Amino acid sequence: AALEARKLDSFMKPGSASQEIVKSTLETVKNADLEDLLMHGFGIHHAGMSRADRSLVEDLFADGHIKVLVSTATLAWGVNLPAHAVIIKGTQVYLPERGAWTELSPMDVMQMMGRAGRPQFDTFGEGIIITTQSELRFYLSLLNQQLPIESQMISRLVDALNAEIALGSVSSISEASKWLGYTYLYIRMLRNPALYGISRDALDEDPTLERRRQTLAHSAAVVLEKGGLIGYDMKSQTLRSTDLGVVAAHYYVSHKSMAVYADNLKPTLSDIDLLRLFALSGEFTQMRVREEEKLELVRLADRVPIPVKDSIESVTAKVNVLLQSYVSRLALDGLALTSDMVYVTQSAGRIARALFEIVLRKKWAFLTRH
């Protein structure tokens, strides 16, 4: 619209010092689209850009040489860039770990809006949210009331307990119960018991929730023992870590992934099987194969060096293809697919190292060479 109205000069005045500074940096820009936008006073910032391009955009915006920065939601957390006005255009973001679009959390919205009008940089700021009619009431409520922050620990309790056992700070159910007493989960169970499945009568009978904490610890310990991550003597209620549990805690690998590795690792797996095993990791179970990605995935599957066994419509094939595409430096089309690849590659290093540690402890010399 600004181009049609011939008002682009409002963002970058011809002959200004800022224009000369931007011109001097264009030789280092790797993204052709970014190069065109910078000359008009606009910048872009997303995970698909090179680190050098992102750093350049951040510096130019922070110094006031470009006036408008269009970015993904992750900029709200990762980069400290104050602005006069913040516009949130659309309140849904894609989460690779869930494989779906979801609404921005209240904390994300407040964090983004907090960029506008920082006291040391500006006298006031402006925040604008563009969302659907159905979500309007929710975002308006952020301005009028405070929403309590609830604990999400129960969904990660099994892995958190495994880490404590591996560290040696928890060696029994009673110690696990005491450890839970120091968590934010315990505070919220006392303050809002109904949300955590605790009746008012149960809270009156057990004001410190000792039985509830022991039940949570026992349930998590049973899951860990079943996966071979700990030894659990129910008679004495003692807990001890195993080699698998130490590896899982050290490399932040979920107990679900460790169970998959225990079932599928063999002394003589091929490269094809190892990549498939990586793709079966629990960290990727929430990813989805979208209809518009299939042609691109087929194209990439034909170019990756190691054949993919699974159907291209499966999540394991997608993860396998994206990992090999990253290693082979193949170009991708589509922001969502690029976001998925970033998520896969961020997990790749620790998962690969965990697999190596597992086979090393099993003394499978042939497999360690892969």
N, C-alpha and C positions, 0 to 999 in steps of 0.2 A: 504494500500500500504506500509506503514511504517512497519507494522507487517510482511508482506511477504518479505520485503527487510532486515529484522532484524535490523532496525534502530530506534527502540523505545527507545533505551538507549540515543538517542540524546535529548529526552525530559525530562528524569529522570535518572540521572546517579546512578547505583547501589552503595549502601554504602554511598551516599552523605547525608549531614545534612538535606537537603530538604526531602529526602526519609524517614528518621527517623521521621521527624516532621509529615509528611503525615500519616505514619503508626500509630503514636500515636493518630491520630484523627479518625481513621477508625471505632472505636467502637461506636462512636456517629452518624455515617452515617446511615440514614434510607433507602436510595435508593440503592438497590443492584448493579444496573448498574453504579451508580456514584462511588461506592466503588471500582469496578474493574478499572475504568478509572483513578481515582486519583493516583493509584500506578504506572501508566505509564506517569504521568505528565499532564493529561488532566482533564478538568472540564466541567460540563454542568450547565446551568442556565435557568430555565423556570418557568412559573407560576404553573405548576403541581407539583413542588417539595415543600417539607415542608420549612417553614421559616428557621428552624435550618440548613438544608442542604444548602440553598441558602447563608445564612450568612457565613457558613464555607467555601464554594467555593470562595466567595468574599474575605474573609480574606487571604486564601491561595494564590490566584492570586495576590492580592495587595502586599503581602510580597515576591512574586517571587518564591514560593515553587512549583507552577504548572505553566507551560509555555504557555499552550493553553487553552482558555476558549471558548466553543461553546455555544452561547446563542440565545434567541429569540430577536426580534427587540426592545422589551420593555426595554431591558437592557440599550439601548442608552439614555433613559430618566431617568430611575429610580435609577441607581447606578453609582457612580463616580469612574470608574476604568480605569486609563490611561494604554495604551499599546504601544508597539513599532510599531506593524503592525495591521491593521484592515482589515479583508476580509469580504465583504458583498456578501454572496453566494445566489444569487437570490434576486430580488428586489420586489417581491410580498409578501404581508403579509395578514393574515386573520383578518378581522375586524368583531367581533361578532355583533356589533351594526348595521352593514350593511348586515351581513350574506353572505359576499362574499370576494374574494381575490382582493386586490387592490395594485397599485404601491406605493412604498414608496414615501413620499413627499420630495421635495428638502430640507426642514428643517431637516427631519429625517436623510437623507443621510449626510448632513453637520455635524449634531450632532454626528453621529457615527464616521465619519472620524476625527472629532475633538479629539477623544480619542487617536489617534496615535501621538506619538512624542511630548507629552506635554513638554514645555520648562524646567520646573523644574525637570523633570524626565528623559529626553532623549535629545540628540543633534539633532535628526531628526526622522521622522516617515514615514511609508509607508501605503498607502491606496489602496485597490484593490476592484473593483466592478465587479462581474460576473452577467451579465444580458443577455437578449435576443437581437438579432440584431436590432429588431424594436425599442427598447428603448435606444439603445446605444447613438444615437445622443442627446437625451434629457439629459442623465447623463453627457455627455461630455460638454454640454452647461453650466452645473453648474460650471465648471472650468474656463470658458471663459467669463461669463457674470453674472450680478446680476439680479435675478428675483424679481419683486415687490411682496410684501405680500399684498394680498387683504383681505378685511373684510368679515367674514362669519356671521356677526351679524343678517342679515335679516332673515336667516333661524331660528334664535332663538329669534327674536324680541318680539314675543308674550309673551314668558315666562319671558324675561328680563324686559319688561314693567310691567308685573304682579308683579314682585319682587319689583320694584320701587314704585308701587302703595301701596303694602302691607307695605313697609317701611314708607310710608307717605311722601316721597320726591317728588312724582309726584301726583298732585290732579286735573289736567286739561290737555286738549290737548295742550294748549300753553306751560305749564310746561314740557310736554312730548317732545314737539318740541325743547325746550331749552336744555333739557337733551340730546337729540340726537345730538345737536350741540357740545357736549363735547366728542363724541365717535370717534373712529378710522374710523367707517363707514362713518361719515360725511367728514372726511379728504379725504378718497379714492373716495367718490362721487364727490368731487371738483376736485381731481387730474385726475380721470379716469371716467368721467361721462357716457361714452358710455357703459361701462361694467355693469353699474347699471341702464341701461334703460333711461338715461337722455340725451336728444339731446342737441347739442351745442346752438341751439336757445333758448331752455328752460333755460339753464344756463345763457345766456345773459340777459333774461328777469327777472330772479330771481337769482342774483349772490350768495345770501346766502342760497339758496335752502330752504327757509322758507316754501313755499307751499308744496314742496316734503316731508319735515320732518313732516308737519302736516298731510299729506295724509298717510304716514307710520304709524303715531301714531293713527290716526282714524281707519285705517284698523285693526291694532292689537287690539284696544279697542273693536271693534265690535265682533271680535272673542272671546275675554275674556268675554264680556257680554253674548254672546250666550251660553257659557259654564258655566255661573253662577259664574264666578270668581271675577267679578267686577260689580258695578252699573255704568252705563254710561248715563248721561243726555245729549242727543245730542243738546238740545236747549241751555243750559248754558255751554255745553262742559266740565262739571265737571266729575271727576272719583273718585270712592270710592271702597275700597276693601270689599269683603265679607268673611265669615268664610272659604269657600272653597278656596278662593284666598290666604288667609293667610296660610292655610295648604300647598297648592301647593308651595308657595314661601319658606316656612320654610323647607320643606323636598325635595326641588328641583324636584318635580314631574311635568311632562309636562302637559300642558293644555289638550292635547289629552287624556292622562290617566285619568285626572279628569272628562272629559266628559264621558268616559267609566264607571267610578265608579258611576256617577250621574244617568246613565241609568240603571245600573244593581244592585246596592246595594238595598237590601230589609231588613226589620227588622228581618227576620227569615231565613237567609241563613245557609246552612250546611257547614261543613268543605270542602266537595267536591266542592261546589259552590264558596266558598271563594278562594280556590286555583285556580280554573278556572278563577275567576275574576282577581286575581293577574297576571295570565299568559296572560290576555287580555290587560295588560298595554301597553301604546304606546311606552315605552322604548324598547319593544321586537319585534315590528312590522317588523323590517328589518332582523330578523333572518330567517334562512332557514333550512329545513330538507333535508339533503343530502342523496342520495341513499345508500351510504355505512354505514350510521348511523342507518338505520331502524331496523336491527336485534338487535343491541345493545340497542336501545330504547325500543324495545319490551321486551327484557330480563329484563331491569330495571323496566319497567312498571309492570311486574309481581311480583316484589319484593318490591315496594314502599308500605307504610302502608295504604295510602288513594287512593281508586280507581280513575282512570283518565277517564273522560267521553268521551273526544274527540278522534277522530281517531289519531293514532300514526303518521300519515303523516302530521298532522297539527302543526303549530308553537306553538299554545297554549298547546298542549299535550307535546311537547318537553320541553317547559319552566317549565311546571308543574312537569314532571318527573325529570328534572335536579335539581329543587329546593328540591324535596323530597329525591332525591339521596344524595344530600349534607347533609341534616339534618340527614338522616339515615346512613351516612358514607359508602355508597356503592362505590365500585371501578369502575372506568370508563376505557374504552379502546379508544385510539385515542386522539391525541393532539388537533385537532379542537374541538371535543366534550368537552374536558377538558377546553379549552379556553372559550367555550360557557357557561359552568357551572360557571366558575370564574366570567364572566360578569353578569350572573343571580344573583349569590349570592352577588356580590358587590352592586347590586340595591335592594336586598331583604329587608334589614333592614329598609331603609328609606321608601320604598313603604308600608311595613307592618305597620310601625308606622303611616304613613299618613292615611291608611285605618282605623286604630284604632281611630285616632283623628277625622275623619269624622263621624264615627258611635257614638263616644262619644258626639260630638256636636249635633248630631241628637237625643241624649238621648235614643239610642236603647241598653238598658242594656243587653239583652240576647246576642246580637251579640258581645259586647265588651269582653265577657268571652272566645270567640274563639281566 
